[in-house]
Every structure is written in C-alpha cells, then in structure tokens.
Amino acid sequence: MGSTMFATVPFSCNFHQSKPPSHILQKGVPAVGGEKENRSPILNRRSVLLSGVSLVSSAGLGLQSECLAAVKQGLLAGRIPGLSEPDEQGWRTYRRPDEKSGGHGVGWSPIIPYAFSVPQDWEEVPVSIADLGGTEIDLRFKSSKEGRLFVIVAPVQRFSDVIGDDATIEMVGPPEKVISAFGPEVIGENVEGKVMNMSVAEHNGRTYYQFELEPPHVLITATAAGNRLYLFSVTGNGLQWKRHFSDLKRIADSFRVV
C-alpha cells in the first residue's frame, strides 16, 4: 500500500535485468582492482554507445515508449510524486496522486485524494502492513527534527452499515463518538480521558473534527468522503512538541480532502 517513487508508471521496466546482444559483450576486461572479472560481462566503450543507441530507438531492445518515460522521470530531481516545490516560506503541499494504488479492499471505489502542507524537510516514508492501523494506513511522512504523521483511510461501513457511498463525518457521528471509536486506531489504546481539546471546522462544505490528545501529544483531524473515513495524525516527542508545536499544529490544520 505504500506509495512508490514511480506511481505514475503502471508497469515495471526492469532495465537492469536486460542483457545486451552477445556481439557487444566483452569478457575478461580488467576490473577496478586490476584483476579480471569473468563472473559477469562488462560493456566496453563501443558497447555502451551501441546500447545507448538501442535505448533511444527502443525498438532494438523491444522496449515500450512508456519505459523510456519512466527512465526520464527517474533521472529527474527525485521529488516524491504528489509533493510540490517549496513556497516562499519553505512549505510544500502533498496531494495524493490520482494514479496511486490502494483501494483498501475489493469493491471499494478509488480513494478521493487528500492534501496537506509540510515544511520542506519532511519526507515520505514506506508504509508497512505491520504498522499500527494495518493496511488502512495510506501514507506516512516524518521529519527527524519536528515529528511524524500518517493518514488512515478506513471504510465507514466498519463503523455503521447504514452509511452509503456519499458519507459525511456528521453521518458517522458527533466528535465524541468518532474519537472514541477511531482514536484507538491512531494511538493504539483507549482514548478515554486523553482528549484535551475538540473542535469542529468547515472548509468548502466539508466538516472536519479536530482533536488534541494529551502527552505524548497527538493532533488528529477526521473527516469523511465517499465511503471512507479519513484520519490524519500528527505527533512528536516531548522536545519536538515543545520546539515545533506551531508547525505541527499548522500541518494538522492544513489537511483537506479535495
């Protein structure tokens, strides 16, 4: 379920597994250490040029034009798909790519994209199905200096089978009910007595519930769209919270389903 560096390419292009034609292979070429390396063929200068011509034409190696596009994308500055360039304040906006996989179960409609803003030193990290939240964690980001965040996308039918495919957070329930039911998915334990603040905000006609849980501090933003509930969690350790609370709060407040 984790995002990939080439989310816009729907197939794999394993160039490193391709072998050049036998007539351009040269065995017994001295290795870097001065010894001859016979375990694997090494291309000489002429073969590299020939390989380059074949790659450009793509027909010689039977490659699809999309593979060349993947190579070009991979060689460009390595931005994570969906992450914008920094603005004048050094903040970037992440928008879930439309091409990103992850339907969270058979029969589910495509995930409605979401977006949020982070300082430019925040980076996406791999998602594991062994994580707290399991396969419903759709995304993780972290900053060694400031903290970490993740997004859970959960089916609302797991909470109520009377909610259809055009859910709102109000249909799921009031803030107290939502945090009691789904808060444990975020912190791994019962949230009773841990909720310090609750608030409700509306943006572009969609309602968002916002919660602050006691130390270790966690900021949770919850909303619903389509047939899913979205839980956006931002947290940091004690020192990170003390030094960077304003940034962590700004990140939490920036979450939107678009």
Backbone bond lengths (Angstrom), bond angles and torsions (degrees), N, CA, C in turn:
res aa  C-N    CA-C-N  psi(-1)  N-CA   C-N-CA  omega(-1)  CA-C   N-CA-C  phi
1 M - - - 1.436 - - 1.497 114.75 -
2 G 1.268 118.44 -15.18 1.439 120.01 -179.92 1.500 112.44 -66.14
3 S 1.251 114.46 152.46 1.444 119.13 178.45 1.499 109.76 -70.03
4 T 1.294 115.55 155.78 1.436 120.59 -179.56 1.508 110.05 -117.00
5 M 1.336 115.67 160.83 1.447 119.98 -178.39 1.520 111.45 -70.82
6 F 1.347 117.38 -17.93 1.449 120.39 -179.36 1.511 109.55 -124.04
7 A 1.306 115.58 54.89 1.464 120.49 -174.40 1.508 112.03 -64.56
8 T 1.326 117.82 -21.34 1.454 119.23 -177.01 1.521 112.36 -87.66
9 V 1.344 118.36 -1.51 1.456 121.42 -179.50 1.506 108.17 -109.64
10 P 1.330 119.57 110.96 1.453 122.20 -170.55 1.514 114.60 -82.45
11 F 1.319 118.43 11.65 1.451 119.32 179.36 1.511 107.30 -147.09
12 S 1.329 116.96 167.91 1.463 121.27 -176.26 1.510 110.50 -99.37
13 C 1.338 116.09 139.27 1.456 122.78 178.14 1.515 107.55 -120.68
14 N 1.300 118.23 91.01 1.446 122.26 -174.70 1.512 111.13 -88.68
15 F 1.324 117.44 75.06 1.452 121.34 -177.22 1.519 111.41 -63.67
16 H 1.338 116.35 -33.34 1.454 118.19 -175.87 1.512 112.05 -67.92
17 Q 1.332 118.07 -15.14 1.449 120.68 178.97 1.521 112.36 -92.07
18 S 1.305 117.22 -10.65 1.451 120.90 -177.92 1.518 109.99 -77.26
19 K 1.314 117.66 140.63 1.451 122.57 178.10 1.520 109.67 -109.30
20 P 1.355 117.53 136.19 1.454 119.69 177.71 1.506 110.10 -71.90
21 P 1.319 118.35 163.01 1.467 122.05 179.51 1.520 110.61 -56.11
22 S 1.336 115.71 149.26 1.454 120.95 -174.13 1.516 112.80 -61.55
23 H 1.372 117.98 -27.07 1.456 119.16 -176.01 1.519 113.52 -74.46
24 I 1.365 116.65 -8.70 1.463 117.69 178.47 1.521 111.48 -111.89
25 L 1.340 117.28 11.92 1.447 120.92 176.18 1.512 109.69 -90.83
26 Q 1.330 116.98 142.97 1.445 120.94 179.46 1.499 109.06 -133.83
27 K 1.297 118.67 117.46 1.448 123.17 -179.75 1.529 110.19 -93.01
28 G 1.334 114.28 158.81 1.442 119.28 174.76 1.507 114.68 77.11
29 V 1.305 118.63 19.46 1.455 121.29 177.16 1.512 108.90 -77.39
30 P 1.346 119.25 135.10 1.467 119.92 -178.86 1.513 112.01 -56.80
31 A 1.318 116.31 134.77 1.454 121.20 178.07 1.518 109.64 -80.06
32 V 1.349 115.79 178.96 1.451 119.62 -176.19 1.516 111.12 -59.11
33 G 1.316 117.71 -36.89 1.457 121.10 -177.78 1.500 114.17 -80.41
34 G 1.335 119.60 2.48 1.445 123.04 178.76 1.504 113.36 97.27
35 E 1.343 119.02 -13.79 1.447 121.94 178.59 1.500 110.00 -88.62
36 K 1.320 116.14 162.31 1.456 120.27 178.14 1.509 109.78 -86.39
37 E 1.286 115.05 135.15 1.464 121.78 -179.27 1.506 107.95 -106.66
38 N 1.356 117.47 110.12 1.460 121.24 -176.85 1.514 112.41 -107.56
39 R 1.332 116.81 -3.11 1.463 117.66 -176.44 1.514 111.95 -72.59
40 S 1.313 118.64 -31.12 1.461 120.73 -179.78 1.503 108.98 -141.30
41 P 1.339 118.91 140.91 1.461 122.34 -179.06 1.513 110.84 -67.16
42 I 1.342 116.68 144.14 1.454 122.82 177.32 1.517 108.79 -119.37
43 L 1.292 117.07 136.09 1.453 121.67 -177.99 1.512 109.89 -79.13
44 N 1.343 116.67 133.20 1.456 118.36 172.78 1.517 109.47 -82.96
45 R 1.337 116.84 -179.07 1.457 120.60 -174.63 1.514 111.67 -59.16
46 R 1.337 116.01 -41.83 1.463 119.96 -178.78 1.514 110.41 -64.66
47 S 1.356 116.40 -39.66 1.465 118.87 -178.82 1.523 111.35 -67.95
48 V 1.340 116.59 -34.71 1.457 119.14 177.24 1.512 110.59 -62.59
49 L 1.340 116.18 -43.65 1.465 119.83 177.97 1.520 110.52 -61.85
50 L 1.330 115.94 -43.79 1.458 119.07 179.77 1.522 110.86 -63.71
51 S 1.346 115.90 -39.93 1.462 119.10 178.85 1.508 110.89 -63.55
52 G 1.337 116.05 -38.73 1.460 119.45 179.00 1.498 111.51 -62.52
53 V 1.358 116.64 -42.55 1.458 119.89 178.06 1.509 110.50 -62.55
54 S 1.355 115.60 -41.62 1.461 118.61 -179.72 1.515 111.47 -64.71
55 L 1.343 116.04 -38.63 1.459 119.19 -179.47 1.512 111.07 -65.69
56 V 1.339 116.86 -41.82 1.458 120.06 -179.65 1.510 110.68 -64.39
57 S 1.304 116.96 -41.08 1.462 119.35 -178.76 1.513 110.93 -74.54
58 S 1.348 116.26 -30.59 1.469 126.05 -179.55 1.517 112.84 66.13
59 A 1.306 118.14 -25.29 1.454 119.95 -177.68 1.518 110.33 -70.38
60 G 1.360 117.28 -36.60 1.448 121.01 -176.61 1.512 112.51 -60.65
61 L 1.313 118.14 -34.79 1.465 121.43 179.29 1.513 112.30 -104.35
62 G 1.319 117.34 3.45 1.452 121.20 177.01 1.511 113.50 69.61
63 L 1.330 117.90 30.41 1.464 120.73 -178.76 1.508 110.72 -90.24
64 Q 1.314 116.17 149.88 1.450 121.28 177.86 1.511 109.81 -84.25
65 S 1.310 116.90 153.18 1.458 121.15 -179.45 1.512 111.46 -61.55
66 E 1.341 117.89 -27.85 1.455 120.59 178.57 1.519 111.01 -65.44
67 C 1.332 117.79 -32.36 1.447 121.30 178.39 1.514 110.73 -63.63
68 L 1.348 115.90 -41.06 1.457 119.37 177.09 1.513 110.59 -62.33
69 A 1.326 116.36 -37.15 1.464 119.98 177.83 1.518 110.30 -64.35
70 A 1.353 116.10 -36.93 1.462 119.72 178.98 1.514 111.10 -65.55
71 V 1.347 116.20 -40.99 1.455 120.11 178.04 1.510 110.22 -62.40
72 K 1.331 116.71 -45.62 1.462 120.94 179.78 1.513 110.50 -59.34
73 Q 1.343 116.67 -43.28 1.459 120.44 -179.91 1.524 110.12 -64.21
74 G 1.344 116.60 -40.64 1.449 120.31 -177.84 1.517 112.99 -66.80
75 L 1.340 117.33 -27.04 1.448 120.89 -178.33 1.511 112.76 -85.77
76 L 1.327 116.86 -14.02 1.448 119.73 178.82 1.521 110.20 -74.78
77 A 1.325 115.79 167.41 1.463 120.02 179.01 1.520 109.70 -50.25
78 G 1.343 116.57 127.67 1.461 120.48 -166.52 1.505 115.49 -76.08
79 R 1.291 118.46 67.00 1.455 120.75 173.03 1.509 109.61 -78.11
80 I 1.324 116.16 143.15 1.452 120.66 175.14 1.521 107.84 -70.64
81 P 1.338 118.52 132.86 1.468 119.68 179.35 1.519 111.35 -53.20
82 G 1.311 116.39 132.43 1.448 121.20 177.99 1.513 113.88 96.88
83 L 1.331 118.41 -8.76 1.451 121.87 -177.55 1.528 110.15 -102.52
84 S 1.317 116.33 125.63 1.459 121.54 -175.93 1.526 111.10 -79.34
85 E 1.327 115.41 171.58 1.455 120.79 170.87 1.529 109.05 -72.23
86 P 1.338 117.91 155.47 1.464 120.24 179.39 1.525 111.70 -62.60
87 D 1.337 115.84 144.25 1.449 119.66 174.02 1.524 109.32 -85.30
88 E 1.328 117.47 -171.19 1.461 120.77 -176.41 1.531 112.65 -64.96
89 Q 1.337 117.44 -18.70 1.462 121.40 177.76 1.534 112.55 -95.92
90 G 1.339 116.47 1.12 1.457 120.23 -179.79 1.512 113.98 83.05
91 W 1.341 118.17 17.33 1.460 122.00 178.00 1.522 109.84 -102.59
92 R 1.332 114.90 145.56 1.460 120.94 177.10 1.529 109.79 -118.71
93 T 1.306 115.71 153.37 1.468 121.42 178.79 1.518 109.38 -110.06
94 Y 1.326 115.53 128.38 1.464 121.17 174.19 1.523 108.64 -99.28
95 R 1.322 116.89 130.46 1.461 122.56 171.76 1.513 107.94 -124.31
96 R 1.316 116.47 127.01 1.474 119.05 -178.85 1.514 109.88 -59.79
97 P 1.356 117.66 121.07 1.465 120.08 -178.43 1.523 111.77 -61.39
98 D 1.327 115.97 140.54 1.467 120.18 178.35 1.521 111.06 -61.00
99 E 1.355 116.82 -29.46 1.465 120.65 -175.77 1.523 113.03 -84.44
100 K 1.328 117.64 -6.11 1.459 119.35 -176.90 1.517 110.34 -66.00
101 S 1.331 115.79 136.75 1.459 120.38 -179.69 1.513 109.88 -76.32
102 G 1.309 115.33 173.10 1.462 120.34 176.80 1.507 112.10 117.34
103 G 1.339 116.82 83.36 1.453 120.67 179.24 1.512 113.26 -92.16
104 H 1.367 115.71 -9.26 1.461 120.96 -179.75 1.522 112.13 54.23
105 G 1.319 115.50 53.98 1.461 118.64 174.09 1.514 113.20 114.42
106 V 1.329 114.89 145.49 1.462 121.01 178.98 1.524 110.07 -64.96
107 G 1.310 116.19 135.10 1.452 120.94 176.86 1.513 114.27 92.55
108 W 1.335 116.86 -4.06 1.460 119.48 -179.61 1.519 110.11 -85.87
109 S 1.321 115.59 144.02 1.458 120.78 177.43 1.527 108.95 -73.72
110 P 1.342 117.63 162.93 1.464 119.93 177.60 1.524 111.22 -55.80
111 I 1.325 115.52 146.95 1.461 120.81 -178.71 1.521 109.67 -69.85
112 I 1.319 116.73 129.21 1.455 121.00 175.29 1.528 107.66 -68.30
113 P 1.337 118.53 127.94 1.473 119.87 -174.96 1.522 112.91 -61.07
114 Y 1.311 114.70 152.83 1.458 122.20 174.93 1.528 108.18 -128.57
115 A 1.329 115.75 166.17 1.457 120.66 -178.05 1.519 109.87 -146.27
116 F 1.335 115.73 155.73 1.463 121.82 174.96 1.532 107.51 -161.80
117 S 1.319 115.77 167.66 1.461 121.08 -178.48 1.519 110.55 -116.54
118 V 1.344 115.75 144.82 1.462 122.29 178.16 1.530 109.52 -141.00
119 P 1.343 117.84 154.17 1.467 119.95 170.72 1.521 109.79 -60.96
120 Q 1.315 116.91 157.09 1.458 120.40 -168.98 1.526 114.38 -68.20
121 D 1.342 119.33 -14.39 1.464 119.19 179.13 1.532 112.63 -85.81
122 W 1.325 117.95 -3.91 1.460 120.44 176.52 1.525 109.40 -76.66
123 E 1.346 115.74 140.77 1.462 120.95 -177.63 1.525 110.69 -133.90
124 E 1.329 115.07 149.80 1.463 120.49 175.34 1.518 109.16 -73.41
125 V 1.332 115.85 142.04 1.465 121.57 178.39 1.530 108.64 -125.51
126 P 1.343 117.39 154.74 1.464 120.22 -177.58 1.519 112.30 -60.61
127 V 1.319 115.40 149.47 1.460 122.93 176.72 1.521 108.53 -105.06
128 S 1.313 116.93 133.17 1.460 122.30 177.86 1.518 109.72 -112.11
129 I 1.328 116.36 142.77 1.462 119.63 178.29 1.519 110.87 -69.12
130 A 1.330 117.08 -11.96 1.461 120.71 176.88 1.523 111.83 -84.10
131 D 1.339 117.42 -5.56 1.457 121.49 179.86 1.527 111.42 -63.73
132 L 1.326 115.64 156.29 1.452 120.34 168.69 1.522 107.92 -56.95
133 G 1.316 117.42 125.26 1.457 120.96 -175.30 1.510 111.76 103.59
134 G 1.357 116.63 -13.78 1.455 121.14 174.80 1.512 114.11 58.66
135 T 1.327 115.13 -140.02 1.460 120.64 -174.83 1.517 112.55 -72.78
136 E 1.312 118.79 -6.29 1.463 120.15 -178.87 1.526 112.68 -87.73
137 I 1.330 118.25 -5.18 1.459 120.14 171.05 1.518 107.48 -75.87
138 D 1.318 116.03 118.96 1.457 121.10 -175.14 1.524 112.88 -96.24
139 L 1.328 117.34 -22.90 1.466 119.51 -173.42 1.523 109.68 -161.20
140 R 1.341 114.82 146.29 1.458 121.40 172.13 1.529 109.53 -132.90
141 F 1.317 116.41 143.22 1.463 123.55 171.07 1.520 107.34 -133.55
142 K 1.344 116.01 157.62 1.459 118.57 174.83 1.521 110.41 -154.96
143 S 1.318 113.79 160.18 1.459 122.95 171.12 1.517 106.72 -137.05
144 S 1.314 116.93 125.55 1.467 119.37 -179.55 1.522 111.12 -62.56
145 K 1.332 116.33 -24.27 1.459 120.51 -178.14 1.521 112.41 -87.03
146 E 1.356 117.53 -38.03 1.455 119.74 -168.27 1.520 116.06 -110.75
147 G 1.319 118.95 -36.35 1.457 118.80 -178.03 1.510 112.31 154.77
148 R 1.322 115.94 -151.80 1.459 120.64 -176.77 1.522 109.56 -151.90
149 L 1.330 115.28 164.09 1.456 121.22 178.28 1.516 109.57 -148.55
150 F 1.321 115.66 160.60 1.460 120.23 170.02 1.518 109.39 -152.89
151 V 1.333 114.79 161.50 1.467 122.79 -179.83 1.520 108.57 -120.41
152 I 1.319 116.63 125.31 1.466 122.23 172.63 1.519 107.84 -104.55
153 V 1.322 116.42 132.29 1.461 122.29 175.24 1.518 106.87 -119.74
154 A 1.341 116.60 106.22 1.459 121.98 -172.23 1.521 110.90 -116.87
155 P 1.334 118.80 145.25 1.466 121.12 177.10 1.522 111.40 -67.98
156 V 1.328 116.75 130.85 1.466 119.39 179.74 1.527 111.34 -68.27
157 Q 1.344 116.79 -24.02 1.466 119.05 179.30 1.518 111.90 -63.84
158 R 1.316 117.46 -20.92 1.454 119.55 176.38 1.514 110.80 -69.98
159 F 1.328 115.34 -19.92 1.453 120.64 178.89 1.529 111.37 -98.44
160 S 1.335 115.14 -36.29 1.467 119.79 179.89 1.519 109.08 -156.00
161 D 1.334 117.04 128.78 1.462 120.56 -179.17 1.528 112.72 -86.94
162 V 1.331 117.03 5.57 1.463 119.42 179.36 1.518 111.65 -100.07
163 I 1.337 116.65 -2.48 1.463 120.60 178.87 1.514 108.58 -90.87
164 G 1.337 116.88 131.51 1.455 121.64 -176.92 1.511 113.40 -86.80
165 D 1.354 115.30 -149.93 1.458 121.89 -174.70 1.522 113.38 -93.16
166 D 1.303 117.83 8.19 1.466 120.91 177.68 1.530 108.26 -131.24
167 A 1.323 114.69 62.71 1.460 121.04 -172.15 1.518 112.24 -76.22
168 T 1.304 115.37 152.07 1.456 123.07 167.63 1.522 107.40 -123.45
169 I 1.316 116.52 159.91 1.454 118.59 -179.79 1.523 110.83 -66.32
170 E 1.343 116.81 -28.17 1.467 119.73 176.75 1.525 111.56 -64.03
171 M 1.361 117.23 -34.68 1.457 120.68 176.74 1.524 111.71 -65.34
172 V 1.326 115.62 -35.15 1.459 119.50 179.51 1.519 110.15 -66.96
173 G 1.336 116.15 -39.73 1.458 119.65 177.44 1.507 111.96 150.87
174 P 1.329 117.76 175.55 1.457 121.82 176.54 1.528 109.89 -71.07
175 P 1.337 117.82 167.61 1.471 120.44 -177.26 1.521 113.85 -53.38
176 E 1.335 117.69 -43.58 1.455 120.41 -177.53 1.528 111.69 -60.78
177 K 1.316 116.24 -39.99 1.467 120.71 -179.16 1.521 111.08 -70.08
178 V 1.326 116.14 -40.84 1.471 120.50 -178.36 1.523 111.19 -65.38
179 I 1.325 117.90 -46.73 1.468 119.43 -177.55 1.527 110.93 -68.97
180 S 1.335 117.59 -33.74 1.473 119.77 177.84 1.518 111.51 -67.23
181 A 1.343 116.17 -36.46 1.463 120.22 -177.53 1.518 112.91 -80.90
182 F 1.334 117.54 -39.53 1.464 120.86 -171.92 1.514 114.05 -110.11
183 G 1.333 118.31 -13.76 1.457 119.80 177.26 1.517 113.96 -55.57
184 P 1.344 118.32 -41.49 1.464 118.90 177.90 1.523 113.78 -59.22
185 E 1.354 117.88 -25.92 1.457 120.09 176.77 1.522 111.24 -67.07
186 V 1.323 116.17 -24.00 1.461 120.79 -177.69 1.523 111.20 -90.64
187 I 1.338 117.72 -47.45 1.465 120.04 -174.12 1.520 113.57 -102.38
188 G 1.333 117.27 -8.01 1.458 120.03 176.24 1.513 115.24 81.51
189 E 1.324 117.90 10.60 1.460 121.56 178.08 1.514 109.63 -156.49
190 N 1.322 114.82 169.42 1.461 120.33 -179.94 1.529 110.29 -59.84
191 V 1.335 115.86 139.07 1.462 119.63 -177.28 1.531 112.68 -95.84
192 E 1.314 117.79 3.31 1.463 120.09 -178.16 1.521 110.85 -58.52
193 G 1.325 115.93 126.14 1.443 121.12 -179.99 1.514 115.07 81.38
194 K 1.325 117.98 -0.33 1.458 121.68 -177.20 1.530 113.33 -104.46
195 V 1.329 117.77 -9.46 1.459 120.60 -176.82 1.527 109.10 -84.09
196 M 1.332 114.88 114.63 1.465 120.27 -178.30 1.527 111.55 -87.13
197 N 1.333 116.73 -40.06 1.462 121.27 -177.41 1.520 110.44 -141.92
198 M 1.332 116.16 146.00 1.463 123.16 173.81 1.523 108.07 -135.65
199 S 1.340 115.54 141.48 1.463 119.61 176.87 1.518 108.80 -149.88
200 V 1.332 114.81 162.83 1.469 121.38 179.70 1.519 107.52 -126.77
201 A 1.346 115.85 133.10 1.463 121.34 178.60 1.518 109.20 -132.38
202 E 1.314 116.03 155.18 1.467 121.27 177.58 1.514 109.46 -127.07
203 H 1.332 115.56 132.78 1.456 121.70 178.82 1.526 108.50 -137.61
204 N 1.326 115.91 121.10 1.464 121.57 179.42 1.524 112.30 52.78
205 G 1.319 115.79 41.17 1.459 120.87 175.69 1.515 115.39 80.75
206 R 1.323 118.00 2.17 1.462 120.82 179.29 1.529 109.41 -111.56
207 T 1.325 116.57 137.47 1.456 121.63 -177.69 1.527 110.37 -93.66
208 Y 1.323 114.75 139.42 1.469 122.15 178.58 1.519 108.77 -125.94
209 Y 1.336 115.41 131.23 1.459 120.69 172.27 1.528 107.58 -96.25
210 Q 1.338 115.77 135.61 1.460 119.74 179.92 1.524 109.88 -124.89
211 F 1.339 115.04 136.18 1.456 120.96 -175.35 1.528 110.05 -132.98
212 E 1.313 115.84 146.51 1.459 121.98 169.57 1.513 107.69 -122.12
213 L 1.339 115.68 122.36 1.456 121.44 -179.99 1.520 109.27 -102.26
214 E 1.331 115.59 148.90 1.462 121.46 -175.08 1.520 111.20 -65.21
215 P 1.340 115.85 166.40 1.480 120.70 -176.63 1.521 112.14 -51.44
216 P 1.365 116.53 141.90 1.472 123.57 -5.88 1.527 110.59 -63.63
217 H 1.334 116.01 124.62 1.456 121.84 -170.70 1.526 112.36 -58.00
218 V 1.319 114.83 135.50 1.459 122.00 175.52 1.524 107.97 -136.64
219 L 1.320 116.87 131.27 1.457 122.57 172.79 1.517 108.08 -105.86
220 I 1.334 116.69 126.07 1.473 121.66 -177.54 1.519 108.82 -122.52
221 T 1.322 115.38 129.56 1.460 121.78 172.24 1.526 107.59 -114.63
222 A 1.334 117.00 128.67 1.464 121.42 -177.00 1.522 110.56 -125.81
223 T 1.333 115.65 138.77 1.455 121.13 172.55 1.523 107.74 -154.31
224 A 1.323 116.40 176.77 1.465 121.03 179.39 1.517 109.33 -134.58
225 A 1.326 115.75 148.87 1.464 122.09 177.22 1.517 108.17 -159.80
226 G 1.337 116.32 143.79 1.460 119.30 -176.39 1.510 109.27 62.02
227 N 1.337 116.62 -125.74 1.467 119.89 177.18 1.525 111.33 -115.83
228 R 1.343 115.48 31.77 1.460 119.85 -176.92 1.526 112.64 -134.46
229 L 1.339 113.01 154.48 1.446 121.71 171.24 1.530 107.53 -103.14
230 Y 1.333 116.39 136.69 1.461 122.28 179.30 1.525 108.79 -110.14
231 L 1.328 116.37 126.93 1.463 122.28 176.69 1.530 107.90 -121.42
232 F 1.316 115.73 118.70 1.463 122.52 -178.31 1.520 107.78 -110.96
233 S 1.329 117.17 116.81 1.454 122.06 -174.29 1.522 111.03 -115.64
234 V 1.320 116.64 129.66 1.469 123.05 177.66 1.519 107.69 -125.81
235 T 1.333 116.76 131.29 1.458 119.56 -177.64 1.517 110.90 -150.59
236 G 1.323 115.62 167.23 1.456 122.53 176.13 1.514 108.80 -158.80
237 N 1.336 115.66 162.83 1.462 117.85 176.91 1.532 109.50 -74.44
238 G 1.329 116.64 179.70 1.459 119.99 -174.78 1.513 113.90 -56.68
239 L 1.337 117.20 -45.40 1.459 120.52 -178.91 1.527 111.14 -69.23
240 Q 1.339 116.92 -41.28 1.470 120.09 177.91 1.519 110.67 -61.96
241 W 1.316 115.53 -42.49 1.467 119.79 -179.93 1.523 110.37 -62.76
242 K 1.300 117.07 -42.39 1.461 121.23 -178.22 1.521 111.68 -65.00
243 R 1.328 116.18 -41.58 1.460 120.39 -174.65 1.524 113.48 -85.60
244 H 1.337 116.77 -29.70 1.463 119.20 -169.62 1.520 113.04 -127.43
245 F 1.322 117.23 27.49 1.458 119.92 -179.21 1.525 111.73 -56.02
246 S 1.322 117.75 -42.38 1.476 120.09 -176.76 1.517 111.45 -61.94
247 D 1.334 117.34 -40.13 1.461 120.02 177.96 1.526 110.78 -68.62
248 L 1.322 117.44 -42.97 1.467 120.56 -179.80 1.532 110.71 -63.03
249 K 1.320 115.85 -39.33 1.473 119.65 177.80 1.526 110.38 -66.88
250 R 1.312 117.26 -40.76 1.466 120.56 178.84 1.526 111.03 -63.26
251 I 1.342 116.58 -39.77 1.471 120.01 177.10 1.527 109.90 -61.22
252 A 1.320 116.33 -49.00 1.469 120.73 -178.13 1.527 111.55 -60.93
253 D 1.324 117.13 -40.02 1.460 121.15 -178.79 1.533 112.87 -72.43
254 S 1.337 116.35 -17.17 1.470 118.96 -175.20 1.528 113.29 -84.75
255 F 1.327 118.61 -9.02 1.466 120.19 -174.66 1.516 112.16 -66.44
256 R 1.327 115.37 129.54 1.464 122.47 177.45 1.529 110.52 -140.83
257 V 1.319 116.14 143.04 1.461 121.32 166.43 1.521 105.71 -92.50
258 V 1.330 117.28 124.09 1.468 120.49 -167.59 1.521 112.80 -103.70
